[in-house]
Amino acid sequence: MENRTYTADAEPGDHVTVAGWVHEIRDLGGIAFLILRDKTGKIQIKFEKEEMDDDLVEAGLDASRESVVSVTGTVDEEPRAPTGVEVTPDGFEVIAPADPELPLDPSGKVDAELPTRLDNRTLDLRKPDVKAVFEIRAEVLRAVREQFRDDGCTEINTPKIVATGTEGGTELFPISYFGEEAFMNQSPQLFKQLMAGSGLEKVFEIGPIFRAEEHNTPRHLNEATSIDFEGAFHDHTEAMDVVEGIVKAAYEAVAENCQEQLELLDLEDEFEAPSGDFPRLTYEEALDRINATGELDEMLVYGDDLSTEAERVLGEEVGEHYFIVDWPSEIKPFYIKDYDDDAETSTGFDLMHPRMELVSGGQREHRYEELVAGFEQQGLDPDEFEYYTKMFKYGMPPHAGWGLGGERLVMTMLGLDNIREAVLFPRDRQRLSP
């Protein structure tokens, strides 16, 4: 809109045109106030009924909440107004009227259940605290990209429609691709490894992944955002250094650039960027610490994966971000390299927040014969992955990497109860629309 002024920029003495949504109307008899809201905040519009044109007053006071309006007028100082200024209008236009019966209250005075919010996401994001989550999410992704670039990485984009799954035929969404069966990709894993073997060497990707898991929990999605890294001539410890730097950079950027949003979420006093090195516990140390609490119904034994309850118990014990390293080989995927001197232990690692797993990674198996043997051990046909395996015949360097759940990072950072609160339009077992 030409010559539009954002509400935060309106100064006393200015003649402005502001545009946005009708937040509320207060009619006090001889005088009435309309609160207009835009992306920068709110501003008070004053209607003095006896001194203003009747049509102008009627247009302003008849506008329903959440209607889109444009107001032209003079800005005056008014200490009693919400932002210390108010506009006395000489022009008022309803650009797009809103149905008086709203499915939820964008003012936040009346709470709505999460399903109702997700069904009406456009209205939901008109609430400042909800909008704040996504402004913080955007800052996280900006900071992550900047940190990757500082680390000398190149951003890539890999296919999301593939002929075979990253880890076989389970948990895949099949689609029809010109008469052939194809799948939505579970991960950029195999493609980013190929790029580590290219001239790019160090790469990252931020993009969607698709997993046809039956989970219906507050921490799982069927379409998620994965933040991925792969680095040539890296081992698993160096890959852990990279992801630790990424997570710290995300927190530091939010702490520095999102104070207003943190205040809206009541986090300004408790939000703190992690400092110091993240502890690195071996898998066996993790089992011992969990078992020592006595909180699980059954003791964990070597070879067990960690349940949600086990993760919770250990997270409460550690109390900060931490790594679990030296996992049993049988638990980790075929492309994770085992230690040269211990074929039963993998170089795989997980980065944990006290609430849940954030990252899975490790050094990759770069030797052709060992890689093919890994496929066969996991019941996969190497021929179906020839596009991937054949490149390991042509000089594949040692490399390592990881995948970080973008929504889980935001969810744990902000203490959200449900991962769907960190996604604009979540996809889960019950939700395919909007």
Phi, psi and chi 1 to 4 in degrees:
 res  aa     phi    psi   chi1   chi2   chi3   chi4
   1 MET       -  125.0  178.8  179.2  -69.1      -
   2 GLU   -65.4  135.3 -172.1  176.7    0.4      -
   3 ASN    66.2   18.3  -62.5  -36.2      -      -
   4 ARG   -71.5  140.9  176.9 -167.9  175.9 -163.4
   5 THR  -113.0  131.3  -61.4      -      -      -
   6 TYR   -70.8  149.2  -76.7  114.4      -      -
   7 THR   -59.5  -35.9   58.7      -      -      -
   8 ALA   -67.2  -18.5      -      -      -      -
   9 ASP   -98.5   -0.7  -61.5  -32.1      -      -
  10 ALA   -75.3  121.6      -      -      -      -
  11 GLU  -114.7  146.9  -61.5  -73.4  -15.2      -
  12 PRO   -52.6  134.3  -26.4   34.6      -      -
  13 GLY    96.2  -17.1      -      -      -      -
  14 ASP   -74.8  148.4  -68.6  -13.0      -      -
  15 HIS  -106.3  116.4 -170.1  -93.8      -      -
  16 VAL  -128.7  163.2  -60.5      -      -      -
  17 THR  -118.8  115.8  -64.0      -      -      -
  18 VAL  -110.6  149.4  -68.9      -      -      -
  19 ALA  -142.7  144.4      -      -      -      -
  20 GLY   171.6 -146.2      -      -      -      -
  21 TRP  -111.0  147.4  -69.9  -95.3      -      -
  22 VAL   -75.1  110.3  176.5      -      -      -
  23 HIS   -80.5  -46.6 -171.8   68.8      -      -
  24 GLU  -165.1  163.1   64.2  176.8  -40.3      -
  25 ILE  -129.2  132.0  -65.2  175.8      -      -
  26 ARG  -120.8  112.7  -60.2 -164.9  -61.2  -90.3
  27 ASP  -101.9  113.4 -168.1  -22.0      -      -
  28 LEU  -107.2   19.4  -54.0  179.3      -      -
  29 GLY   101.6 -100.9      -      -      -      -
  30 GLY   -74.9  -15.4      -      -      -      -
  31 ILE  -136.2  148.7 -167.3  170.1      -      -
  32 ALA  -141.3  155.1      -      -      -      -
  33 PHE  -128.7  135.7  -59.8   98.9      -      -
  34 LEU  -114.7  129.3 -179.6  150.4      -      -
  35 ILE   -97.6  118.3  -53.7  -60.3      -      -
  36 LEU  -101.3  138.3 -178.6  145.2      -      -
  37 ARG  -123.2  133.8 -176.4 -171.1   70.6 -115.2
  38 ASP  -131.6 -169.2   65.4   13.3      -      -
  39 LYS   -65.6  -18.5   66.1  174.4  -69.8 -174.7
  40 THR   -98.0  -10.5   66.4      -      -      -
  41 GLY   147.6 -151.3      -      -      -      -
  42 LYS  -127.1  157.2  -54.7 -176.8 -173.1   78.3
  43 ILE  -145.4  145.6 -163.8  164.7      -      -
  44 GLN   -89.9  133.0  178.6  169.3  -71.5      -
  45 ILE  -109.5  123.6  -45.2  -61.3      -      -
  46 LYS  -102.4  128.0  179.6  176.1   67.1  173.7
  47 PHE  -113.7  109.8  -66.9   90.4      -      -
  48 GLU   -95.6  104.6  -64.6  180.0  -74.6      -
  49 LYS   -62.2  -38.8  -62.7 -179.6 -177.2  178.9
  50 GLU   -75.2  -20.3  -61.9  -60.9  -37.1      -
  51 GLU  -107.4    0.2  -59.8  179.8   16.4      -
  52 MET  -121.6  160.1  -62.4  175.0   66.9      -
  53 ASP   -59.0  133.5 -179.7   81.7      -      -
  54 ASP   -58.9  -40.8  -69.4  -16.3      -      -
  55 ASP   -64.6  -36.5  -69.2  -19.7      -      -
  56 LEU   -66.5  -45.3  178.0   63.4      -      -
  57 VAL   -63.0  -45.3  173.0      -      -      -
  58 GLU   -61.2  -42.3 -176.2  177.7   -6.1      -
  59 ALA   -61.4  -41.6      -      -      -      -
  60 GLY   -69.3  -44.3      -      -      -      -
  61 LEU   -81.7  -16.5  -59.4 -170.6      -      -
  62 ASP   -88.6   -9.9  -75.5   -8.8      -      -
  63 ALA   -67.1  128.5      -      -      -      -
  64 SER   -78.3  155.6   54.7      -      -      -
  65 ARG   -55.6  140.3  -76.7 -168.6  -48.3  133.3
  66 GLU    75.3    2.9  -62.6  -53.2  -47.3      -
  67 SER   -66.3  146.7  -66.5      -      -      -
  68 VAL   -88.5  124.7  178.6      -      -      -
  69 VAL  -133.0  159.0  -60.1      -      -      -
  70 SER  -122.9  133.2  170.7      -      -      -
  71 VAL  -127.4  128.8 -178.0      -      -      -
  72 THR  -113.8  134.9  -59.7      -      -      -
  73 GLY   176.6 -173.5      -      -      -      -
  74 THR   -99.4  136.6  -58.6      -      -      -
  75 VAL   -89.9  128.5 -177.9      -      -      -
  76 ASP  -123.2  150.9  -62.3  -52.4      -      -
  77 GLU   -73.6  134.6 -170.4  171.3   -9.3      -
  78 GLU  -151.0   97.8  175.3   46.1   79.4      -
  79 PRO   -57.9  -26.9  -22.2   33.0      -      -
  80 ARG   -81.3  -12.2  -66.2  169.5  -65.9 -178.7
  81 ALA   -72.9  154.7      -      -      -      -
  82 PRO   -53.8  -34.7  -25.4   33.5      -      -
  83 THR  -115.5   12.5   56.4      -      -      -
  84 GLY    82.7   -1.2      -      -      -      -
  85 VAL  -138.9  162.5  -63.0      -      -      -
  86 GLU  -146.7  159.8   64.7 -176.5    8.4      -
  87 VAL  -110.0  128.5  175.6      -      -      -
  88 THR   -96.1  112.6  -58.9      -      -      -
  89 PRO   -81.3  146.4   30.0  -34.0      -      -
  90 ASP  -120.4    1.7   51.6   53.8      -      -
  91 GLY  -153.8  139.4      -      -      -      -
  92 PHE  -146.1  128.8 -172.3   96.3      -      -
  93 GLU  -134.7  130.9  178.1 -172.8    0.5      -
  94 VAL   -86.9  111.2  176.9      -      -      -
  95 ILE   -82.2  -40.4  -62.1  172.0      -      -
  96 ALA  -149.6  105.9      -      -      -      -
  97 PRO   -70.3  149.4   25.7  -33.3      -      -
  98 ALA  -106.5  143.8      -      -      -      -
  99 ASP   -59.2  129.1 -170.0  -37.5      -      -
 100 PRO   -60.4  -25.6  -23.1   34.1      -      -
 101 GLU   -91.2   92.2  -63.1  -63.8  -36.3      -
 102 LEU   -87.3  140.9  -61.4  172.4      -      -
 103 PRO   -71.7  -19.1   22.7  -31.7      -      -
 104 LEU  -151.8  165.9   58.6   80.3      -      -
 105 ASP   -99.4  104.4  179.1   11.9      -      -
 106 PRO   -65.8  -15.1  -21.7   34.2      -      -
 107 SER   -73.3  -16.7   74.1      -      -      -
 108 GLY    82.9    1.1      -      -      -      -
 109 LYS   -70.9  -29.0  -66.6  178.5 -179.7  178.2
 110 VAL  -117.2  121.1  179.3      -      -      -
 111 ASP   -72.3  153.8  -70.2  -25.6      -      -
 112 ALA  -127.9  147.4      -      -      -      -
 113 GLU   -68.6  154.7  -63.3  -66.9  -32.6      -
 114 LEU   -56.6  -44.3 -175.7   58.3      -      -
 115 PRO   -57.7  -39.9  -26.6   36.4      -      -
 116 THR   -64.8  -40.4  -59.9      -      -      -
 117 ARG   -62.5  -44.1  -67.9  174.3   50.3 -157.4
 118 LEU   -70.4  -30.1  -62.9  177.8      -      -
 119 ASP   -69.6  -21.3  -73.5  -17.4      -      -
 120 ASN  -131.2   53.9  -58.6  -82.8      -      -
 121 ARG   -61.4  -34.7 -152.7   48.6  153.9  151.0
 122 THR   -59.7  -45.8  -57.9      -      -      -
 123 LEU   -67.1  -40.4  -78.4  176.3      -      -
 124 ASP   -59.0  -39.7 -170.3   43.4      -      -
 125 LEU   -77.6   -1.4  -98.8   79.4      -      -
 126 ARG   -78.5  -10.5  -65.3  178.9 -170.0  174.1
 127 LYS   -80.4  128.3  -67.0 -173.1  -75.7 -172.1
 128 PRO   -56.3  -38.2  -26.2   35.4      -      -
 129 ASP   -71.7  -34.7   57.2  -29.3      -      -
 130 VAL   -70.3  -44.7  178.0      -      -      -
 131 LYS   -57.8  -36.2 -175.8  177.3   71.7  166.5
 132 ALA   -60.9  -36.4      -      -      -      -
 133 VAL   -58.8  -43.0  170.8      -      -      -
 134 PHE   -81.2  -24.3  -68.5   94.7      -      -
 135 GLU   -69.1  -38.3  -70.6  172.0  -27.9      -
 136 ILE   -67.6  -42.4  -71.4  172.9      -      -
 137 ARG   -57.0  -43.7  176.0 -177.2  167.2  127.4
 138 ALA   -62.5  -39.5      -      -      -      -
 139 GLU   -67.2  -37.6  177.5   61.9   16.7      -
 140 VAL   -59.2  -48.2  164.7      -      -      -
 141 LEU   -66.6  -36.7  -64.8 -178.6      -      -
 142 ARG   -62.5  -46.5 -175.4 -152.6   61.7   76.7
 143 ALA   -66.3  -38.1      -      -      -      -
 144 VAL   -62.9  -45.7  164.0      -      -      -
 145 ARG   -60.9  -42.2  -79.7 -168.6  165.3   90.3
 146 GLU   -64.6  -40.7 -175.5  173.5  -60.9      -
 147 GLN   -65.8  -41.8 -178.7   65.5   31.4      -
 148 PHE   -58.7  -44.5  -86.7  128.2      -      -
 149 ARG   -64.5  -38.3  -73.1 -166.8  -71.8  -92.2
 150 ASP   -62.9  -28.6  -72.0  -13.8      -      -
 151 ASP   -83.5    2.9  -73.9  -20.3      -      -
 152 GLY    81.9   24.0      -      -      -      -
 153 CYS   -93.7  153.0  -59.5      -      -      -
 154 THR  -107.0  131.8  -59.0      -      -      -
 155 GLU   -77.4  134.7 -176.0  166.2    7.2      -
 156 ILE  -126.2  165.7   60.4  172.1      -      -
 157 ASN  -132.7  119.7  -60.2  102.3      -      -
 158 THR  -107.0  162.3   60.6      -      -      -
 159 PRO   -63.9  144.7  -19.8   30.9      -      -
 160 LYS  -105.0   -7.7  -55.8  -51.7  164.4 -157.3
 161 ILE  -112.3  121.5  -60.6  174.7      -      -
 162 VAL  -134.7  161.7  -64.9      -      -      -
 163 ALA   -84.9  -27.6      -      -      -      -
 164 THR  -137.8  155.8   54.4      -      -      -
 165 GLY   -79.6  157.8      -      -      -      -
 166 THR   -60.6  -39.5  -58.8      -      -      -
 167 GLU  -125.1   35.9  -60.9  171.9   22.9      -
 168 GLY   100.0 -164.1      -      -      -      -
 169 GLY   -92.3    3.8      -      -      -      -
 170 THR   -90.3  156.7   61.2      -      -      -
 171 GLU    56.0   39.3  -59.8  176.9   -8.1      -
 172 LEU  -116.3  143.0  -71.8  167.5      -      -
 173 PHE   -93.0  110.6  -73.9  113.0      -      -
 174 PRO   -78.9  146.6   28.4  -32.0      -      -
 175 ILE  -137.0  160.3   61.6  172.3      -      -
 176 SER   -90.0  126.1  176.8      -      -      -
 177 TYR  -124.9   92.0 -168.9   74.3      -      -
 178 PHE    51.5   45.5  -60.9  105.6      -      -
 179 GLY    88.1   -7.4      -      -      -      -
 180 GLU  -109.4  156.3  -64.6 -174.9   28.5      -
 181 GLU   -82.1  132.2 -175.1  176.8   53.2      -
 182 ALA  -134.8 -180.0      -      -      -      -
 183 PHE  -139.9  152.3  -56.5   94.9      -      -
 184 MET   -77.4  133.7  -57.5  -58.6  -66.6      -
 185 ASN   -71.5  135.9 -154.3    3.2      -      -
 186 GLN   -76.5  -24.5  -59.4  160.2  -64.6      -
 187 SER  -170.9  151.7  163.4      -      -      -
 188 PRO   -82.6   12.8   31.9  -35.7      -      -
 189 GLN   -46.9  -57.9  176.5   63.5   44.1      -
 190 LEU   -68.2  -37.9  -53.2 -172.6      -      -
 191 PHE   -69.4  -40.3  -67.4  103.1      -      -
 192 LYS   -69.9  -30.0   66.4  178.3 -179.1  171.1
 193 GLN   -63.8  -41.3  -77.5 -172.4 -105.7      -
 194 LEU   -61.1  -36.1  -63.6 -178.6      -      -
 195 MET   -72.3  -29.2  -68.9  -59.1   94.7      -
 196 ALA   -64.6  -27.4      -      -      -      -
 197 GLY   -88.0   -0.1      -      -      -      -
 198 SER   -94.1 -173.1   74.4      -      -      -
 199 GLY   -69.4  -12.1      -      -      -      -
 200 LEU   -74.6  -36.8  -63.3  176.5      -      -
 201 GLU    67.4  -60.3  -67.1 -165.2   16.9      -
 202 LYS  -115.9  118.2  -67.8  173.2   67.6  173.6
 203 VAL  -133.3  158.0  -62.7      -      -      -
 204 PHE  -141.9  158.4   76.3   95.6      -      -
 205 GLU  -144.6  140.9  177.9  169.9   13.3      -
 206 ILE  -122.7  111.1  -59.0  174.4      -      -
 207 GLY  -165.5  175.6      -      -      -      -
 208 PRO   -77.4  148.3   28.4  -34.4      -      -
 209 ILE  -129.0  157.6   58.9  170.0      -      -
 210 PHE  -131.9  124.3  -54.1   87.6      -      -
 211 ARG  -132.6  122.4  -64.8 -175.0 -178.9  -90.1
 212 ALA   -86.3   53.3      -      -      -      -
 213 GLU   -83.3  149.8  -63.3  173.9  -28.0      -
 214 GLU   -84.4    0.2  -66.5  -66.1  -32.9      -
 215 HIS   -58.3  142.6  -62.3  -60.9      -      -
 216 ASN  -137.4   70.4 -172.3   22.5      -      -
 217 THR  -124.7  168.6   77.3      -      -      -
 218 PRO   -69.2   -3.5  -20.3   33.5      -      -
 219 ARG  -120.8    2.4   62.6  168.8   66.8 -177.2
 220 HIS  -117.8  145.0  -72.9   93.0      -      -
 221 LEU  -133.1  156.7  -66.3  165.5      -      -
 222 ASN   -94.5  -17.5  -65.5  109.9      -      -
 223 GLU  -128.8  120.9  178.2 -177.2   -7.2      -
 224 ALA  -133.4  168.4      -      -      -      -
 225 THR  -102.3  121.4  -57.3      -      -      -
 226 SER  -106.9  132.8 -172.6      -      -      -
 227 ILE  -103.6  111.5  -59.3  168.6      -      -
 228 ASP  -117.5  146.9  -83.3   85.2      -      -
 229 PHE  -135.4  144.3  164.8   79.9      -      -
 230 GLU  -146.1  132.4 -155.6   71.5   27.7      -
 231 GLY  -132.7  123.7      -      -      -      -
 232 ALA   -67.7  147.7      -      -      -      -
 233 PHE    60.4   26.8  -55.7  103.2      -      -
 234 HIS  -107.8  143.3  -79.0   54.6      -      -
 235 ASP  -102.5 -178.0   64.1   17.2      -      -
 236 HIS   -66.0  -31.2   63.1  -65.4      -      -
 237 THR   -69.1  -37.1   62.3      -      -      -
 238 GLU   -69.9  -34.7  -67.5  165.1  -43.7      -
 239 ALA   -65.5  -36.2      -      -      -      -
 240 MET   -65.4  -38.0  -76.4 -170.2  -81.1      -
 241 ASP   -59.7  -41.1  -68.6  -19.3      -      -
 242 VAL   -63.9  -48.1  173.4      -      -      -
 243 VAL   -69.4  -33.1   72.1      -      -      -
 244 GLU   -61.9  -41.5 -175.0  170.3  -39.1      -
 245 GLY   -64.9  -37.2      -      -      -      -
 246 ILE   -65.0  -48.1  -71.4  -70.0      -      -
 247 VAL   -63.2  -43.9  170.9      -      -      -
 248 LYS   -63.6  -40.0  -72.1  179.1  177.4  176.5
 249 ALA   -62.4  -38.9      -      -      -      -
 250 ALA   -63.9  -47.4      -      -      -      -
 251 TYR   -62.8  -44.5  -88.8   82.3      -      -
 252 GLU   -63.7  -38.3  -71.6  164.2    2.7      -
 253 ALA   -66.0  -40.6      -      -      -      -
 254 VAL   -66.2  -43.0  170.8      -      -      -
 255 ALA   -60.7  -36.2      -      -      -      -
 256 GLU   -84.1  -36.8 -177.9  175.9  -11.2      -
 257 ASN  -112.5   -1.8  -59.3  -38.6      -      -
 258 CYS  -128.7   35.5  -63.1      -      -      -
 259 GLN   -61.6  -40.8  -82.4  -57.5  -51.9      -
 260 GLU   -61.3  -42.8  179.2 -177.9  -21.0      -
 261 GLN   -68.1  -39.5  -70.9   79.8    9.2      -
 262 LEU   -63.8  -36.1  -68.7  172.0      -      -
 263 GLU   -64.2  -40.9  -70.9  173.2   10.8      -
 264 LEU   -62.3  -28.8  -72.9  166.7      -      -
 265 LEU   -95.6    7.6  -64.4  167.1      -      -
 266 ASP    58.4   37.3  -66.1  -33.6      -      -
 267 LEU  -115.0    2.2  -64.7  174.9      -      -
 268 GLU   -61.9  -29.3   69.7  -86.2   17.1      -
 269 ASP   -88.7  -20.9  -66.2  -30.4      -      -
 270 GLU  -110.9  -10.9   59.1 -171.1   80.1      -
 271 PHE   -73.8  129.9 -172.1   86.5      -      -
 272 GLU  -146.7  130.1 -172.8  175.6   -8.4      -
 273 ALA   -72.8  136.8      -      -      -      -
 274 PRO   -64.5  144.0   19.6  -27.9      -      -
 275 SER  -129.6  159.9   60.1      -      -      -
 276 GLY    78.2  169.5      -      -      -      -
 277 ASP   -75.1  141.4  -64.4  -24.5      -      -
 278 PHE   -70.7  132.7  -65.3  168.2      -      -
 279 PRO   -58.6  147.7  -21.1   31.3      -      -
 280 ARG  -121.9  101.5  -60.3 -175.7 -179.2 -174.3
 281 LEU   -94.3  138.4  -51.1 -179.8      -      -
 282 THR   -72.6  160.0   67.8      -      -      -
 283 TYR   -55.2  -43.6  168.7   80.3      -      -
 284 GLU   -66.4  -39.1  -69.1 -170.6   77.6      -
 285 GLU   -61.8  -39.3  -72.1  171.9  -21.0      -
 286 ALA   -62.3  -45.6      -      -      -      -
 287 LEU   -59.9  -45.2  -66.6 -168.6      -      -
 288 ASP   -61.0  -42.5  -69.8  -16.5      -      -
 289 ARG   -68.7  -37.5  -68.5 -175.0   67.8  165.1
 290 ILE   -66.2  -48.6  -66.3  166.8      -      -
 291 ASN   -62.7  -33.8  -72.2  -28.0      -      -
 292 ALA   -65.2  -23.4      -      -      -      -
 293 THR   -72.9  -25.6   67.2      -      -      -
 294 GLY    69.5   15.1      -      -      -      -
 295 GLU   -88.1  -15.5  -69.2 -168.0   37.9      -
 296 LEU   -89.0  150.5  -60.9 -172.6      -      -
 297 ASP   -65.3  -35.1  -66.4  -25.2      -      -
 298 GLU  -128.5  143.7  -64.6 -176.6    9.7      -
 299 MET   -68.2  140.2  -61.2  -79.0  -79.7      -
 300 LEU   -78.9  143.7  -65.8  173.8      -      -
 301 VAL  -122.1  160.9  -61.4      -      -      -
 302 TYR   -57.1  129.9 -169.1   87.4      -      -
 303 GLY   106.1  -16.0      -      -      -      -
 304 ASP   -74.1  141.3  -73.9  -15.0      -      -
 305 ASP   -80.5  166.4 -151.3  -15.1      -      -
 306 LEU   -93.0  123.5  -59.7 -170.7      -      -
 307 SER   -75.1  170.0   65.1      -      -      -
 308 THR   -57.7  -40.2  -60.3      -      -      -
 309 GLU   -67.7  -39.0 -177.8   63.9   11.1      -
 310 ALA   -64.4  -41.1      -      -      -      -
 311 GLU   -61.4  -41.3  -71.8 -179.5    1.9      -
 312 ARG   -62.4  -46.2 -178.5 -166.5   64.2   78.5
 313 VAL   -61.6  -45.7  169.2      -      -      -
 314 LEU   -68.1  -39.3 -176.0   57.0      -      -
 315 GLY   -60.1  -40.2      -      -      -      -
 316 GLU   -66.7  -33.6  -69.3  178.9   -5.6      -
 317 GLU   -66.8  -46.6  -88.0  -74.6  -63.7      -
 318 VAL   -79.8  -46.4  178.8      -      -      -
 319 GLY    79.2    9.4      -      -      -      -
 320 GLU  -156.7  174.5   60.8  176.8  -43.8      -
 321 HIS   -56.8  141.4  -70.3   87.0      -      -
 322 TYR  -156.3  156.7   63.4   99.1      -      -
 323 PHE  -100.8  149.0  -70.0   98.6      -      -
 324 ILE  -114.4  124.5  -57.4  177.2      -      -
 325 VAL  -123.4  171.4  -58.0      -      -      -
 326 ASP    60.0   51.7  -63.0   -8.0      -      -
 327 TRP   -74.3  154.0  -71.9   76.6      -      -
 328 PRO   -60.5  139.5  -21.5   32.0      -      -
 329 SER   -57.2  -36.6  -60.6      -      -      -
 330 GLU   -66.5  -19.0   61.9 -171.2   35.5      -
 331 ILE   -85.8  -27.2  -64.7  179.5      -      -
 332 LYS   -95.1  157.3  -70.0  -61.0 -179.1  179.8
 333 PRO   -64.4  163.8  -20.2   30.9      -      -
 334 PHE   -61.2  -27.0   64.5   87.1      -      -
 335 TYR   -84.8   -1.9   49.2   77.6      -      -
 336 ILE   -84.0  129.6  -62.3  -69.5      -      -
 337 LYS   -77.2  141.5 -173.5  178.0 -177.6  -64.8
 338 ASP   -86.8  161.9  -61.4  -28.9      -      -
 339 TYR   -63.6  142.0  -76.8  100.4      -      -
 340 ASP   -61.7  -32.9  -68.7  -27.5      -      -
 341 ASP  -100.8    7.2   58.6   -4.6      -      -
 342 ASP  -155.7   91.6 -178.0    2.7      -      -
 343 ALA   -70.0   -9.4      -      -      -      -
 344 GLU   -90.7   -8.9  -57.6  -59.4  -45.5      -
 345 THR  -120.4  131.5  -55.2      -      -      -
 346 SER   -96.2  163.0   82.6      -      -      -
 347 THR   -87.2    9.9   61.4      -      -      -
 348 GLY   -65.7  150.2      -      -      -      -
 349 PHE  -143.5  156.7   62.9   81.7      -      -
 350 ASP  -123.7  140.1  -70.8   -9.9      -      -
 351 LEU  -100.9  126.9  171.8   61.2      -      -
 352 MET  -114.3  140.2  -47.6  -66.4  -66.7      -
 353 HIS   -92.9  154.1  180.0  -84.7      -      -
 354 PRO   -51.0  -24.3  -30.8   36.3      -      -
 355 ARG   -89.1  -29.3  -70.2  179.5   63.5 -172.5
 356 MET  -172.8  170.3   67.5 -172.0   71.6      -
 357 GLU   -72.5  136.2  175.7 -169.1  -33.8      -
 358 LEU  -108.5  -35.9  -63.2 -179.7      -      -
 359 VAL  -138.1  141.7  170.9      -      -      -
 360 SER  -125.4  134.8 -179.9      -      -      -
 361 GLY  -162.1 -170.8      -      -      -      -
 362 GLY   159.2  175.3      -      -      -      -
 363 GLN   -78.6  144.5 -174.3  170.1  -15.3      -
 364 ARG   -95.8  154.3  -42.0  -50.9 -170.8 -178.4
 365 GLU   -77.6  113.1  179.5   54.1   75.4      -
 366 HIS  -103.0   -3.4   66.6  -78.0      -      -
 367 ARG   -91.5  127.3  -61.7  164.7  -62.6  179.6
 368 TYR   -56.8  -53.3  176.0   78.9      -      -
 369 GLU   -61.8  -42.8  -62.0  -64.9  -20.3      -
 370 GLU   -67.6  -34.9  -74.4   79.1   -3.0      -
 371 LEU   -65.0  -47.0 -178.9   66.7      -      -
 372 VAL   -62.3  -40.1  170.2      -      -      -
 373 ALA   -61.7  -35.9      -      -      -      -
 374 GLY   -64.8  -40.3      -      -      -      -
 375 PHE   -55.9  -49.9  -86.2   99.0      -      -
 376 GLU   -65.5  -37.5  -66.6  169.0  -15.7      -
 377 GLN   -63.6  -30.1  -72.0  169.7    8.1      -
 378 GLN   -95.9   13.5  -64.0 -156.0    7.7      -
 379 GLY    74.2   23.2      -      -      -      -
 380 LEU  -104.2  147.0  -58.7  173.9      -      -
 381 ASP   -87.7  112.3 -177.6   -1.6      -      -
 382 PRO   -59.5  -27.9  -20.5   31.1      -      -
 383 ASP   -62.8  -29.9  -68.6  -19.6      -      -
 384 GLU   -70.6  -15.1  -67.5 -175.1    5.9      -
 385 PHE  -116.8   27.4  -63.6   83.9      -      -
 386 GLU   -60.3  -36.1 -174.1 -170.1   10.0      -
 387 TYR   -55.8  -28.6   74.8   91.2      -      -
 388 TYR   -90.4  -53.3  166.0   73.6      -      -
 389 THR   -66.5  -34.4   58.6      -      -      -
 390 LYS   -64.3  -27.5   71.2  179.5 -178.7 -178.8
 391 MET   -67.9  -18.5  -68.0  -60.1  154.0      -
 392 PHE   -78.2   -5.4  -73.7   72.1      -      -
 393 LYS   -85.6  -10.7  -62.6  178.6 -179.6  179.5
 394 TYR  -114.0   32.7  -51.6  138.6      -      -
 395 GLY    90.6   66.1      -      -      -      -
 396 MET   -94.8  118.5 -177.3   64.1   70.1      -
 397 PRO   -74.9  162.7   30.5  -36.4      -      -
 398 PRO   -56.6  142.3  -18.8   29.8      -      -
 399 HIS  -156.2  160.0   55.8  -75.4      -      -
 400 ALA  -147.5  158.2      -      -      -      -
 401 GLY  -171.3 -170.1      -      -      -      -
 402 TRP  -164.6  167.0   42.2  -97.6      -      -
 403 GLY  -128.8  131.0      -      -      -      -
 404 LEU  -115.2  128.4  163.1   62.4      -      -
 405 GLY   -73.4  113.7      -      -      -      -
 406 GLY   -62.7  -43.9      -      -      -      -
 407 GLU   -67.4  -38.1  -73.2   81.5   14.9      -
 408 ARG   -64.8  -35.4  -72.9 -168.3  174.3 -163.9
 409 LEU   -61.8  -47.1  176.5   59.0      -      -
 410 VAL   -68.0  -41.4  174.5      -      -      -
 411 MET   -59.8  -48.2  177.0 -173.5 -179.4      -
 412 THR   -73.2  -35.0   52.0      -      -      -
 413 MET   -60.0  -40.0  176.8 -176.0  -75.0      -
 414 LEU  -102.6    0.5  -59.0 -178.7      -      -
 415 GLY    66.7   33.0      -      -      -      -
 416 LEU   -71.5  146.8  -56.7  177.1      -      -
 417 ASP   -77.4  -30.1  -67.1  -31.0      -      -
 418 ASN  -135.5  134.7 -164.9  -53.5      -      -
 419 ILE   -61.8  -23.9 -162.5  167.2      -      -
 420 ARG   -65.8  -20.9  -68.1  156.3 -175.1   79.4
 421 GLU   -69.6  -15.2  -65.0  179.8   71.7      -
 422 ALA  -102.6   10.5      -      -      -      -
 423 VAL  -126.4  135.5 -169.1      -      -      -
 424 LEU   -62.6  -53.2  -74.6  174.3      -      -
 425 PHE  -131.9   86.4  -59.8  104.2      -      -
 426 PRO   -65.8  151.0  -15.6   28.3      -      -
 427 ARG  -120.3  116.9  -67.3  -67.9  174.7 -100.9
 428 ASP  -140.4 -171.3   57.1   32.6      -      -
 429 ARG   -59.7  -31.8  -74.9  174.5   56.6 -168.6
 430 GLN   -98.2   -8.8  -80.2   76.9   41.0      -
 431 ARG  -128.3  111.5 -174.8  169.3  -69.8  -83.0
 432 LEU  -118.7   -3.9 -170.0   54.8      -      -
 433 SER  -152.7  145.4  178.2      -      -      -
 434 PRO   -75.8      -   29.3  -35.4      -      -
